[in-house]
Amino acid sequence: MTENVNSKPYDLADRTFLFTTQVVAFTKTLPRTISNVEFVKQLIRSAGSVGANYIEANEALSKKDFTMRIKICRKESKESHYWLRLLEGNGAEFDLGRDALAKETIELMKIFNAIIEKSK
């Protein structure tokens, strides 16, 4: 796997896979409150959907299909960001983990937005 200076994969399929695995690892550290349990379910679904839809986009049957799948990737990134904001945790380590994942969702949204703009 090729990596850049910031240790983030150039390959977007690898990057979205890594994002999902990091989300899963992060959620295992959270306190089990009623709200967190529900938010975690939604977060894992949306984070996993980012990568799954990117894979689908790469196998698109048409340009229109490709663009729609990338738009879904962007939408699921936004949703992941939302669920991350709702999670409750304890302490600075939680905040750092959540903030890093939230930053990645924003970067992914920007990447998918650029792909959409270039596809027009």
Backbone as XML, in Angstrom:
<?xml version="1.0"?>
<chain id="A" units="angstrom">
  <residue number="1" name="MET">
    <atom name="N" x="0.837" y="-1.172" z="0.000"/>
    <atom name="CA" x="0.000" y="0.000" z="0.000"/>
    <atom name="C" x="0.885" y="1.240" z="0.000"/>
  </residue>
  <residue number="2" name="THR">
    <atom name="N" x="0.622" y="2.132" z="-0.902"/>
    <atom name="CA" x="1.378" y="3.370" z="-1.019"/>
    <atom name="C" x="0.826" y="4.389" z="-0.033"/>
  </residue>
  <residue number="3" name="GLU">
    <atom name="N" x="1.723" y="5.126" z="0.626"/>
    <atom name="CA" x="1.265" y="6.105" z="1.597"/>
    <atom name="C" x="1.937" y="7.441" z="1.353"/>
  </residue>
  <residue number="4" name="ASN">
    <atom name="N" x="1.256" y="8.520" z="1.771"/>
    <atom name="CA" x="1.824" y="9.845" z="1.624"/>
    <atom name="C" x="2.503" y="10.270" z="2.922"/>
  </residue>
  <residue number="5" name="VAL">
    <atom name="N" x="2.908" y="11.512" z="3.004"/>
    <atom name="CA" x="3.628" y="12.032" z="4.165"/>
    <atom name="C" x="2.804" y="11.920" z="5.444"/>
  </residue>
  <residue number="6" name="ASN">
    <atom name="N" x="1.486" y="12.094" z="5.356"/>
    <atom name="CA" x="0.618" y="12.050" z="6.530"/>
    <atom name="C" x="0.205" y="10.635" z="6.899"/>
  </residue>
  <residue number="7" name="SER">
    <atom name="N" x="0.817" y="9.622" z="6.295"/>
    <atom name="CA" x="0.516" y="8.223" z="6.543"/>
    <atom name="C" x="-0.924" y="7.862" z="6.219"/>
  </residue>
  <residue number="8" name="LYS">
    <atom name="N" x="-1.516" y="8.523" z="5.257"/>
    <atom name="CA" x="-2.852" y="8.187" z="4.810"/>
    <atom name="C" x="-2.739" y="7.536" z="3.444"/>
  </residue>
  <residue number="9" name="PRO">
    <atom name="N" x="-3.463" y="6.443" z="3.262"/>
    <atom name="CA" x="-3.365" y="5.744" z="1.972"/>
    <atom name="C" x="-3.809" y="6.610" z="0.806"/>
  </residue>
  <residue number="10" name="TYR">
    <atom name="N" x="-3.060" y="6.507" z="-0.307"/>
    <atom name="CA" x="-3.468" y="7.183" z="-1.535"/>
    <atom name="C" x="-4.712" y="6.500" z="-2.101"/>
  </residue>
  <residue number="11" name="ASP">
    <atom name="N" x="-4.760" y="5.183" z="-1.999"/>
    <atom name="CA" x="-5.866" y="4.410" z="-2.524"/>
    <atom name="C" x="-7.098" y="4.675" z="-1.663"/>
  </residue>
  <residue number="12" name="LEU">
    <atom name="N" x="-8.126" y="5.220" z="-2.273"/>
    <atom name="CA" x="-9.319" y="5.595" z="-1.520"/>
    <atom name="C" x="-10.051" y="4.375" z="-0.979"/>
  </residue>
  <residue number="13" name="ALA">
    <atom name="N" x="-9.986" y="3.252" z="-1.665"/>
    <atom name="CA" x="-10.597" y="2.022" z="-1.145"/>
    <atom name="C" x="-9.908" y="1.614" z="0.157"/>
  </residue>
  <residue number="14" name="ASP">
    <atom name="N" x="-8.589" y="1.704" z="0.190"/>
    <atom name="CA" x="-7.850" y="1.388" z="1.419"/>
    <atom name="C" x="-8.166" y="2.406" z="2.516"/>
  </residue>
  <residue number="15" name="ARG">
    <atom name="N" x="-8.254" y="3.653" z="2.131"/>
    <atom name="CA" x="-8.515" y="4.705" z="3.112"/>
    <atom name="C" x="-9.909" y="4.557" z="3.736"/>
  </residue>
  <residue number="16" name="THR">
    <atom name="N" x="-10.902" y="4.237" z="2.927"/>
    <atom name="CA" x="-12.250" y="4.071" z="3.480"/>
    <atom name="C" x="-12.327" y="2.806" z="4.337"/>
  </residue>
  <residue number="17" name="PHE">
    <atom name="N" x="-11.596" y="1.759" z="3.954"/>
    <atom name="CA" x="-11.538" y="0.549" z="4.774"/>
    <atom name="C" x="-10.889" y="0.858" z="6.123"/>
  </residue>
  <residue number="18" name="LEU">
    <atom name="N" x="-9.780" y="1.585" z="6.087"/>
    <atom name="CA" x="-9.083" y="1.965" z="7.312"/>
    <atom name="C" x="-9.989" y="2.824" z="8.197"/>
  </residue>
  <residue number="19" name="PHE">
    <atom name="N" x="-10.722" y="3.735" z="7.600"/>
    <atom name="CA" x="-11.652" y="4.572" z="8.359"/>
    <atom name="C" x="-12.669" y="3.699" z="9.099"/>
  </residue>
  <residue number="20" name="THR">
    <atom name="N" x="-13.238" y="2.736" z="8.413"/>
    <atom name="CA" x="-14.236" y="1.875" z="9.044"/>
    <atom name="C" x="-13.630" y="1.069" z="10.182"/>
  </residue>
  <residue number="21" name="THR">
    <atom name="N" x="-12.440" y="0.525" z="9.981"/>
    <atom name="CA" x="-11.812" y="-0.254" z="11.050"/>
    <atom name="C" x="-11.457" y="0.625" z="12.248"/>
  </residue>
  <residue number="22" name="GLN">
    <atom name="N" x="-11.063" y="1.862" z="11.990"/>
    <atom name="CA" x="-10.775" y="2.787" z="13.087"/>
    <atom name="C" x="-12.047" y="3.155" z="13.852"/>
  </residue>
  <residue number="23" name="VAL">
    <atom name="N" x="-13.154" y="3.309" z="13.137"/>
    <atom name="CA" x="-14.433" y="3.596" z="13.793"/>
    <atom name="C" x="-14.818" y="2.430" z="14.697"/>
  </residue>
  <residue number="24" name="VAL">
    <atom name="N" x="-14.699" y="1.215" z="14.196"/>
    <atom name="CA" x="-15.050" y="0.038" z="14.993"/>
    <atom name="C" x="-14.178" y="-0.040" z="16.246"/>
  </residue>
  <residue number="25" name="ALA">
    <atom name="N" x="-12.880" y="0.170" z="16.090"/>
    <atom name="CA" x="-11.971" y="0.137" z="17.242"/>
    <atom name="C" x="-12.328" y="1.232" z="18.243"/>
  </residue>
  <residue number="26" name="PHE">
    <atom name="N" x="-12.639" y="2.424" z="17.746"/>
    <atom name="CA" x="-13.009" y="3.540" z="18.617"/>
    <atom name="C" x="-14.284" y="3.223" z="19.394"/>
  </residue>
  <residue number="27" name="THR">
    <atom name="N" x="-15.268" y="2.660" z="18.736"/>
    <atom name="CA" x="-16.547" y="2.404" z="19.409"/>
    <atom name="C" x="-16.418" y="1.369" z="20.518"/>
  </residue>
  <residue number="28" name="LYS">
    <atom name="N" x="-15.432" y="0.507" z="20.422"/>
    <atom name="CA" x="-15.218" y="-0.499" z="21.473"/>
    <atom name="C" x="-14.741" y="0.130" z="22.776"/>
  </residue>
  <residue number="29" name="THR">
    <atom name="N" x="-14.241" y="1.357" z="22.708"/>
    <atom name="CA" x="-13.722" y="2.023" z="23.906"/>
    <atom name="C" x="-14.777" y="2.877" z="24.610"/>
  </residue>
  <residue number="30" name="LEU">
    <atom name="N" x="-15.954" y="3.005" z="24.015"/>
    <atom name="CA" x="-16.970" y="3.919" z="24.537"/>
    <atom name="C" x="-17.730" y="3.325" z="25.712"/>
  </residue>
  <residue number="31" name="PRO">
    <atom name="N" x="-18.173" y="4.192" z="26.626"/>
    <atom name="CA" x="-19.049" y="3.718" z="27.704"/>
    <atom name="C" x="-20.387" y="3.251" z="27.127"/>
  </residue>
  <residue number="32" name="ARG">
    <atom name="N" x="-20.962" y="2.231" z="27.717"/>
    <atom name="CA" x="-22.204" y="1.642" z="27.215"/>
    <atom name="C" x="-23.424" y="2.330" z="27.821"/>
  </residue>
  <residue number="33" name="THR">
    <atom name="N" x="-23.683" y="3.540" z="27.357"/>
    <atom name="CA" x="-24.905" y="4.230" z="27.775"/>
    <atom name="C" x="-26.004" y="3.900" z="26.762"/>
  </residue>
  <residue number="34" name="ILE">
    <atom name="N" x="-27.239" y="4.143" z="27.134"/>
    <atom name="CA" x="-28.359" y="3.853" z="26.235"/>
    <atom name="C" x="-28.197" y="4.610" z="24.921"/>
  </residue>
  <residue number="35" name="SER">
    <atom name="N" x="-27.854" y="5.873" z="25.008"/>
    <atom name="CA" x="-27.709" y="6.664" z="23.782"/>
    <atom name="C" x="-26.508" y="6.209" z="22.965"/>
  </residue>
  <residue number="36" name="ASN">
    <atom name="N" x="-25.395" y="5.942" z="23.619"/>
    <atom name="CA" x="-24.199" y="5.515" z="22.880"/>
    <atom name="C" x="-24.438" y="4.217" z="22.119"/>
  </residue>
  <residue number="37" name="VAL">
    <atom name="N" x="-25.166" y="3.288" z="22.714"/>
    <atom name="CA" x="-25.420" y="2.014" z="22.038"/>
    <atom name="C" x="-26.141" y="2.258" z="20.719"/>
  </residue>
  <residue number="38" name="GLU">
    <atom name="N" x="-27.137" y="3.101" z="20.733"/>
    <atom name="CA" x="-27.884" y="3.402" z="19.507"/>
    <atom name="C" x="-27.049" y="4.204" z="18.511"/>
  </residue>
  <residue number="39" name="PHE">
    <atom name="N" x="-26.319" y="5.177" z="19.006"/>
    <atom name="CA" x="-25.490" y="5.996" z="18.122"/>
    <atom name="C" x="-24.380" y="5.165" z="17.479"/>
  </residue>
  <residue number="40" name="VAL">
    <atom name="N" x="-23.795" y="4.246" z="18.251"/>
    <atom name="CA" x="-22.724" y="3.393" z="17.731"/>
    <atom name="C" x="-23.241" y="2.517" z="16.597"/>
  </residue>
  <residue number="41" name="LYS">
    <atom name="N" x="-24.436" y="1.968" z="16.758"/>
    <atom name="CA" x="-25.020" y="1.155" z="15.684"/>
    <atom name="C" x="-25.109" y="1.962" z="14.392"/>
  </residue>
  <residue number="42" name="GLN">
    <atom name="N" x="-25.605" y="3.175" z="14.501"/>
    <atom name="CA" x="-25.756" y="4.028" z="13.328"/>
    <atom name="C" x="-24.410" y="4.431" z="12.753"/>
  </residue>
  <residue number="43" name="LEU">
    <atom name="N" x="-23.462" y="4.740" z="13.631"/>
    <atom name="CA" x="-22.126" y="5.145" z="13.187"/>
    <atom name="C" x="-21.439" y="4.017" z="12.423"/>
  </residue>
  <residue number="44" name="ILE">
    <atom name="N" x="-21.500" y="2.817" z="12.941"/>
    <atom name="CA" x="-20.843" y="1.691" z="12.273"/>
    <atom name="C" x="-21.487" y="1.431" z="10.918"/>
  </residue>
  <residue number="45" name="ARG">
    <atom name="N" x="-22.810" y="1.547" z="10.846"/>
    <atom name="CA" x="-23.491" y="1.356" z="9.560"/>
    <atom name="C" x="-23.056" y="2.409" z="8.536"/>
  </residue>
  <residue number="46" name="SER">
    <atom name="N" x="-23.059" y="3.662" z="8.954"/>
    <atom name="CA" x="-22.724" y="4.726" z="7.998"/>
    <atom name="C" x="-21.243" y="4.686" z="7.615"/>
  </residue>
  <residue number="47" name="ALA">
    <atom name="N" x="-20.368" y="4.402" z="8.574"/>
    <atom name="CA" x="-18.934" y="4.326" z="8.274"/>
    <atom name="C" x="-18.643" y="3.170" z="7.321"/>
  </residue>
  <residue number="48" name="GLY">
    <atom name="N" x="-19.271" y="2.041" z="7.551"/>
    <atom name="CA" x="-19.082" y="0.901" z="6.664"/>
    <atom name="C" x="-19.638" y="1.152" z="5.273"/>
  </residue>
  <residue number="49" name="SER">
    <atom name="N" x="-20.706" y="1.917" z="5.214"/>
    <atom name="CA" x="-21.350" y="2.219" z="3.940"/>
    <atom name="C" x="-20.468" y="3.106" z="3.059"/>
  </residue>
  <residue number="50" name="VAL">
    <atom name="N" x="-19.637" y="3.924" z="3.655"/>
    <atom name="CA" x="-18.732" y="4.786" z="2.877"/>
    <atom name="C" x="-17.859" y="3.916" z="1.975"/>
  </residue>
  <residue number="51" name="GLY">
    <atom name="N" x="-17.172" y="2.958" z="2.577"/>
    <atom name="CA" x="-16.285" y="2.096" z="1.815"/>
    <atom name="C" x="-17.016" y="1.163" z="0.865"/>
  </residue>
  <residue number="52" name="ALA">
    <atom name="N" x="-18.141" y="0.624" z="1.314"/>
    <atom name="CA" x="-18.905" y="-0.297" z="0.476"/>
    <atom name="C" x="-19.407" y="0.401" z="-0.784"/>
  </residue>
  <residue number="53" name="ASN">
    <atom name="N" x="-19.887" y="1.619" z="-0.629"/>
    <atom name="CA" x="-20.375" y="2.345" z="-1.800"/>
    <atom name="C" x="-19.244" y="2.802" z="-2.702"/>
  </residue>
  <residue number="54" name="TYR">
    <atom name="N" x="-18.072" y="3.046" z="-2.135"/>
    <atom name="CA" x="-16.927" y="3.386" z="-2.976"/>
    <atom name="C" x="-16.543" y="2.187" z="-3.849"/>
  </residue>
  <residue number="55" name="ILE">
    <atom name="N" x="-16.564" y="1.011" z="-3.274"/>
    <atom name="CA" x="-16.285" y="-0.196" z="-4.056"/>
    <atom name="C" x="-17.330" y="-0.349" z="-5.158"/>
  </residue>
  <residue number="56" name="GLU">
    <atom name="N" x="-18.592" y="-0.116" z="-4.817"/>
    <atom name="CA" x="-19.659" y="-0.179" z="-5.816"/>
    <atom name="C" x="-19.444" y="0.855" z="-6.922"/>
  </residue>
  <residue number="57" name="ALA">
    <atom name="N" x="-18.994" y="2.038" z="-6.553"/>
    <atom name="CA" x="-18.744" y="3.091" z="-7.548"/>
    <atom name="C" x="-17.675" y="2.650" z="-8.540"/>
  </residue>
  <residue number="58" name="ASN">
    <atom name="N" x="-16.660" y="1.971" z="-8.042"/>
    <atom name="CA" x="-15.593" y="1.500" z="-8.928"/>
    <atom name="C" x="-16.071" y="0.430" z="-9.901"/>
  </residue>
  <residue number="59" name="GLU">
    <atom name="N" x="-17.184" y="-0.193" z="-9.602"/>
    <atom name="CA" x="-17.754" y="-1.214" z="-10.478"/>
    <atom name="C" x="-18.996" y="-0.694" z="-11.204"/>
  </residue>
  <residue number="60" name="ALA">
    <atom name="N" x="-19.161" y="0.608" z="-11.244"/>
    <atom name="CA" x="-20.357" y="1.212" z="-11.834"/>
    <atom name="C" x="-20.521" y="0.835" z="-13.294"/>
  </residue>
  <residue number="61" name="LEU">
    <atom name="N" x="-21.780" y="0.737" z="-13.687"/>
    <atom name="CA" x="-22.107" y="0.374" z="-15.063"/>
    <atom name="C" x="-22.157" y="1.581" z="-15.989"/>
  </residue>
  <residue number="62" name="SER">
    <atom name="N" x="-22.261" y="2.766" z="-15.401"/>
    <atom name="CA" x="-22.322" y="3.982" z="-16.214"/>
    <atom name="C" x="-21.755" y="5.140" z="-15.404"/>
  </residue>
  <residue number="63" name="LYS">
    <atom name="N" x="-21.537" y="6.252" z="-16.076"/>
    <atom name="CA" x="-21.057" y="7.452" z="-15.404"/>
    <atom name="C" x="-22.097" y="7.945" z="-14.391"/>
  </residue>
  <residue number="64" name="LYS">
    <atom name="N" x="-23.360" y="7.856" z="-14.759"/>
    <atom name="CA" x="-24.441" y="8.275" z="-13.866"/>
    <atom name="C" x="-24.463" y="7.404" z="-12.602"/>
  </residue>
  <residue number="65" name="ASP">
    <atom name="N" x="-24.287" y="6.111" z="-12.771"/>
    <atom name="CA" x="-24.241" y="5.185" z="-11.639"/>
    <atom name="C" x="-23.039" y="5.502" z="-10.747"/>
  </residue>
  <residue number="66" name="PHE">
    <atom name="N" x="-21.888" y="5.752" z="-11.367"/>
    <atom name="CA" x="-20.682" y="6.103" z="-10.620"/>
    <atom name="C" x="-20.921" y="7.351" z="-9.782"/>
  </residue>
  <residue number="67" name="THR">
    <atom name="N" x="-21.458" y="8.384" z="-10.407"/>
    <atom name="CA" x="-21.695" y="9.644" z="-9.699"/>
    <atom name="C" x="-22.660" y="9.453" z="-8.538"/>
  </residue>
  <residue number="68" name="MET">
    <atom name="N" x="-23.712" y="8.666" z="-8.754"/>
    <atom name="CA" x="-24.679" y="8.428" z="-7.681"/>
    <atom name="C" x="-24.032" y="7.709" z="-6.504"/>
  </residue>
  <residue number="69" name="ARG">
    <atom name="N" x="-23.200" y="6.723" z="-6.769"/>
    <atom name="CA" x="-22.525" y="5.989" z="-5.685"/>
    <atom name="C" x="-21.562" y="6.896" z="-4.913"/>
  </residue>
  <residue number="70" name="ILE">
    <atom name="N" x="-20.869" y="7.764" z="-5.625"/>
    <atom name="CA" x="-19.962" y="8.689" z="-4.952"/>
    <atom name="C" x="-20.767" y="9.682" z="-4.102"/>
  </residue>
  <residue number="71" name="LYS">
    <atom name="N" x="-21.921" y="10.098" z="-4.593"/>
    <atom name="CA" x="-22.784" y="10.974" z="-3.795"/>
    <atom name="C" x="-23.254" y="10.270" z="-2.524"/>
  </residue>
  <residue number="72" name="ILE">
    <atom name="N" x="-23.518" y="8.978" z="-2.630"/>
    <atom name="CA" x="-23.889" y="8.206" z="-1.438"/>
    <atom name="C" x="-22.713" y="8.139" z="-0.474"/>
  </residue>
  <residue number="73" name="CYS">
    <atom name="N" x="-21.496" y="7.970" z="-0.999"/>
    <atom name="CA" x="-20.298" y="7.979" z="-0.145"/>
    <atom name="C" x="-20.205" y="9.295" z="0.622"/>
  </residue>
  <residue number="74" name="ARG">
    <atom name="N" x="-20.424" y="10.395" z="-0.085"/>
    <atom name="CA" x="-20.366" y="11.716" z="0.561"/>
    <atom name="C" x="-21.448" y="11.843" z="1.627"/>
  </residue>
  <residue number="75" name="LYS">
    <atom name="N" x="-22.642" y="11.376" z="1.309"/>
    <atom name="CA" x="-23.763" y="11.432" z="2.251"/>
    <atom name="C" x="-23.470" y="10.596" z="3.505"/>
  </residue>
  <residue number="76" name="GLU">
    <atom name="N" x="-22.925" y="9.410" z="3.313"/>
    <atom name="CA" x="-22.616" y="8.542" z="4.452"/>
    <atom name="C" x="-21.462" y="9.106" z="5.289"/>
  </residue>
  <residue number="77" name="SER">
    <atom name="N" x="-20.543" y="9.806" z="4.655"/>
    <atom name="CA" x="-19.479" y="10.484" z="5.409"/>
    <atom name="C" x="-20.068" y="11.573" z="6.295"/>
  </residue>
  <residue number="78" name="LYS">
    <atom name="N" x="-21.007" y="12.336" z="5.729"/>
    <atom name="CA" x="-21.682" y="13.378" z="6.517"/>
    <atom name="C" x="-22.434" y="12.762" z="7.683"/>
  </residue>
  <residue number="79" name="GLU">
    <atom name="N" x="-23.110" y="11.649" z="7.422"/>
    <atom name="CA" x="-23.865" y="10.989" z="8.478"/>
    <atom name="C" x="-22.933" y="10.467" z="9.574"/>
  </residue>
  <residue number="80" name="SER">
    <atom name="N" x="-21.804" y="9.909" z="9.184"/>
    <atom name="CA" x="-20.826" y="9.427" z="10.170"/>
    <atom name="C" x="-20.359" y="10.575" z="11.053"/>
  </residue>
  <residue number="81" name="HIS">
    <atom name="N" x="-20.116" y="11.720" z="10.430"/>
    <atom name="CA" x="-19.708" y="12.903" z="11.183"/>
    <atom name="C" x="-20.778" y="13.273" z="12.213"/>
  </residue>
  <residue number="82" name="TYR">
    <atom name="N" x="-22.024" y="13.214" z="11.815"/>
    <atom name="CA" x="-23.146" y="13.534" z="12.713"/>
    <atom name="C" x="-23.167" y="12.600" z="13.923"/>
  </residue>
  <residue number="83" name="TRP">
    <atom name="N" x="-23.066" y="11.292" z="13.677"/>
    <atom name="CA" x="-23.115" y="10.341" z="14.788"/>
    <atom name="C" x="-21.910" y="10.501" z="15.708"/>
  </residue>
  <residue number="84" name="LEU">
    <atom name="N" x="-20.766" y="10.801" z="15.167"/>
    <atom name="CA" x="-19.587" y="11.041" z="16.000"/>
    <atom name="C" x="-19.814" y="12.216" z="16.937"/>
  </residue>
  <residue number="85" name="ARG">
    <atom name="N" x="-20.465" y="13.257" z="16.435"/>
    <atom name="CA" x="-20.734" y="14.440" z="17.262"/>
    <atom name="C" x="-21.684" y="14.123" z="18.416"/>
  </residue>
  <residue number="86" name="LEU">
    <atom name="N" x="-22.547" y="13.138" z="18.244"/>
    <atom name="CA" x="-23.537" y="12.811" z="19.266"/>
    <atom name="C" x="-23.016" y="11.891" z="20.368"/>
  </residue>
  <residue number="87" name="LEU">
    <atom name="N" x="-21.916" y="11.211" z="20.116"/>
    <atom name="CA" x="-21.404" y="10.252" z="21.091"/>
    <atom name="C" x="-20.892" y="10.933" z="22.352"/>
  </residue>
  <residue number="88" name="GLU">
    <atom name="N" x="-21.103" y="10.250" z="23.466"/>
    <atom name="CA" x="-20.625" y="10.732" z="24.763"/>
    <atom name="C" x="-19.466" y="9.858" z="25.212"/>
  </residue>
  <residue number="89" name="GLY">
    <atom name="N" x="-18.437" y="10.482" z="25.766"/>
    <atom name="CA" x="-17.294" y="9.715" z="26.245"/>
    <atom name="C" x="-16.692" y="10.347" z="27.464"/>
  </residue>
  <residue number="90" name="ASN">
    <atom name="N" x="-15.588" y="9.791" z="27.867"/>
    <atom name="CA" x="-14.919" y="10.262" z="29.076"/>
    <atom name="C" x="-13.492" y="10.683" z="28.762"/>
  </residue>
  <residue number="91" name="GLY">
    <atom name="N" x="-13.188" y="11.946" z="28.995"/>
    <atom name="CA" x="-11.814" y="12.396" z="28.993"/>
    <atom name="C" x="-11.208" y="12.796" z="27.665"/>
  </residue>
  <residue number="92" name="ALA">
    <atom name="N" x="-9.955" y="13.200" z="27.771"/>
    <atom name="CA" x="-9.215" y="13.753" z="26.638"/>
    <atom name="C" x="-8.930" y="12.708" z="25.571"/>
  </residue>
  <residue number="93" name="GLU">
    <atom name="N" x="-8.673" y="11.457" z="25.967"/>
    <atom name="CA" x="-8.380" y="10.412" z="24.986"/>
    <atom name="C" x="-9.598" y="10.186" z="24.088"/>
  </residue>
  <residue number="94" name="PHE">
    <atom name="N" x="-10.770" y="10.190" z="24.683"/>
    <atom name="CA" x="-12.004" y="10.071" z="23.901"/>
    <atom name="C" x="-12.115" y="11.218" z="22.912"/>
  </residue>
  <residue number="95" name="ASP">
    <atom name="N" x="-11.899" y="12.434" z="23.399"/>
    <atom name="CA" x="-12.015" y="13.618" z="22.540"/>
    <atom name="C" x="-11.039" y="13.559" z="21.371"/>
  </residue>
  <residue number="96" name="LEU">
    <atom name="N" x="-9.801" y="13.128" z="21.630"/>
    <atom name="CA" x="-8.805" y="13.023" z="20.564"/>
    <atom name="C" x="-9.225" y="11.994" z="19.514"/>
  </residue>
  <residue number="97" name="GLY">
    <atom name="N" x="-9.703" y="10.851" z="19.970"/>
    <atom name="CA" x="-10.141" y="9.811" z="19.042"/>
    <atom name="C" x="-11.321" y="10.253" z="18.209"/>
  </residue>
  <residue number="98" name="ARG">
    <atom name="N" x="-12.305" y="10.847" z="18.874"/>
    <atom name="CA" x="-13.493" y="11.312" z="18.159"/>
    <atom name="C" x="-13.129" y="12.434" z="17.197"/>
  </residue>
  <residue number="99" name="ASP">
    <atom name="N" x="-12.298" y="13.362" z="17.624"/>
    <atom name="CA" x="-11.918" y="14.484" z="16.768"/>
    <atom name="C" x="-11.141" y="14.016" z="15.536"/>
  </residue>
  <residue number="100" name="ALA">
    <atom name="N" x="-10.268" y="13.024" z="15.715"/>
    <atom name="CA" x="-9.504" y="12.498" z="14.576"/>
    <atom name="C" x="-10.439" y="11.841" z="13.561"/>
  </residue>
  <residue number="101" name="LEU">
    <atom name="N" x="-11.409" y="11.084" z="14.042"/>
    <atom name="CA" x="-12.367" y="10.448" z="13.139"/>
    <atom name="C" x="-13.266" y="11.481" z="12.474"/>
  </residue>
  <residue number="102" name="ALA">
    <atom name="N" x="-13.669" y="12.492" z="13.226"/>
    <atom name="CA" x="-14.503" y="13.554" z="12.653"/>
    <atom name="C" x="-13.731" y="14.305" z="11.566"/>
  </residue>
  <residue number="103" name="LYS">
    <atom name="N" x="-12.461" y="14.531" z="11.800"/>
    <atom name="CA" x="-11.624" y="15.197" z="10.795"/>
    <atom name="C" x="-11.543" y="14.346" z="9.528"/>
  </residue>
  <residue number="104" name="GLU">
    <atom name="N" x="-11.415" y="13.042" z="9.709"/>
    <atom name="CA" x="-11.350" y="12.148" z="8.548"/>
    <atom name="C" x="-12.670" y="12.176" z="7.770"/>
  </residue>
  <residue number="105" name="THR">
    <atom name="N" x="-13.800" y="12.262" z="8.456"/>
    <atom name="CA" x="-15.076" y="12.335" z="7.735"/>
    <atom name="C" x="-15.138" y="13.599" z="6.881"/>
  </residue>
  <residue number="106" name="ILE">
    <atom name="N" x="-14.628" y="14.684" z="7.411"/>
    <atom name="CA" x="-14.626" y="15.943" z="6.656"/>
    <atom name="C" x="-13.707" y="15.823" z="5.437"/>
  </residue>
  <residue number="107" name="GLU">
    <atom name="N" x="-12.531" y="15.227" z="5.617"/>
    <atom name="CA" x="-11.611" y="15.038" z="4.488"/>
    <atom name="C" x="-12.236" y="14.134" z="3.429"/>
  </residue>
  <residue number="108" name="LEU">
    <atom name="N" x="-12.905" y="13.071" z="3.858"/>
    <atom name="CA" x="-13.559" y="12.181" z="2.900"/>
    <atom name="C" x="-14.671" y="12.912" z="2.152"/>
  </residue>
  <residue number="109" name="MET">
    <atom name="N" x="-15.446" y="13.731" z="2.861"/>
    <atom name="CA" x="-16.497" y="14.518" z="2.193"/>
    <atom name="C" x="-15.899" y="15.413" z="1.112"/>
  </residue>
  <residue number="110" name="LYS">
    <atom name="N" x="-14.787" y="16.037" z="1.420"/>
    <atom name="CA" x="-14.136" y="16.920" z="0.445"/>
    <atom name="C" x="-13.616" y="16.135" z="-0.750"/>
  </residue>
  <residue number="111" name="ILE">
    <atom name="N" x="-13.056" y="14.971" z="-0.496"/>
    <atom name="CA" x="-12.557" y="14.130" z="-1.592"/>
    <atom name="C" x="-13.718" y="13.708" z="-2.485"/>
  </residue>
  <residue number="112" name="PHE">
    <atom name="N" x="-14.802" y="13.226" z="-1.881"/>
    <atom name="CA" x="-15.945" y="12.785" z="-2.681"/>
    <atom name="C" x="-16.582" y="13.954" z="-3.421"/>
  </residue>
  <residue number="113" name="ASN">
    <atom name="N" x="-16.598" y="15.113" z="-2.804"/>
    <atom name="CA" x="-17.136" y="16.287" z="-3.475"/>
    <atom name="C" x="-16.288" y="16.655" z="-4.699"/>
  </residue>
  <residue number="114" name="ALA">
    <atom name="N" x="-14.979" y="16.559" z="-4.566"/>
    <atom name="CA" x="-14.091" y="16.856" z="-5.698"/>
    <atom name="C" x="-14.314" y="15.843" z="-6.830"/>
  </residue>
  <residue number="115" name="ILE">
    <atom name="N" x="-14.501" y="14.576" z="-6.466"/>
    <atom name="CA" x="-14.769" y="13.561" z="-7.492"/>
    <atom name="C" x="-16.070" y="13.868" z="-8.210"/>
  </residue>
  <residue number="116" name="ILE">
    <atom name="N" x="-17.084" y="14.259" z="-7.454"/>
    <atom name="CA" x="-18.383" y="14.602" z="-8.058"/>
    <atom name="C" x="-18.239" y="15.780" z="-9.020"/>
  </residue>
  <residue number="117" name="GLU">
    <atom name="N" x="-17.513" y="16.806" z="-8.587"/>
    <atom name="CA" x="-17.331" y="17.994" z="-9.436"/>
    <atom name="C" x="-16.576" y="17.650" z="-10.715"/>
  </residue>
  <residue number="118" name="LYS">
    <atom name="N" x="-15.569" y="16.800" z="-10.616"/>
    <atom name="CA" x="-14.788" y="16.414" z="-11.791"/>
    <atom name="C" x="-15.567" y="15.479" z="-12.713"/>
  </residue>
  <residue number="119" name="SER">
    <atom name="N" x="-16.577" y="14.827" z="-12.179"/>
    <atom name="CA" x="-17.389" y="13.894" z="-12.990"/>
    <atom name="C" x="-18.431" y="14.604" z="-13.837"/>
  </residue>
  <residue number="120" name="LYS">
    <atom name="N" x="-18.645" y="15.876" z="-13.569"/>
    <atom name="CA" x="-19.691" y="16.610" z="-14.310"/>
    <atom name="C" x="-19.282" y="16.879" z="-15.733"/>
  </residue>
</chain>
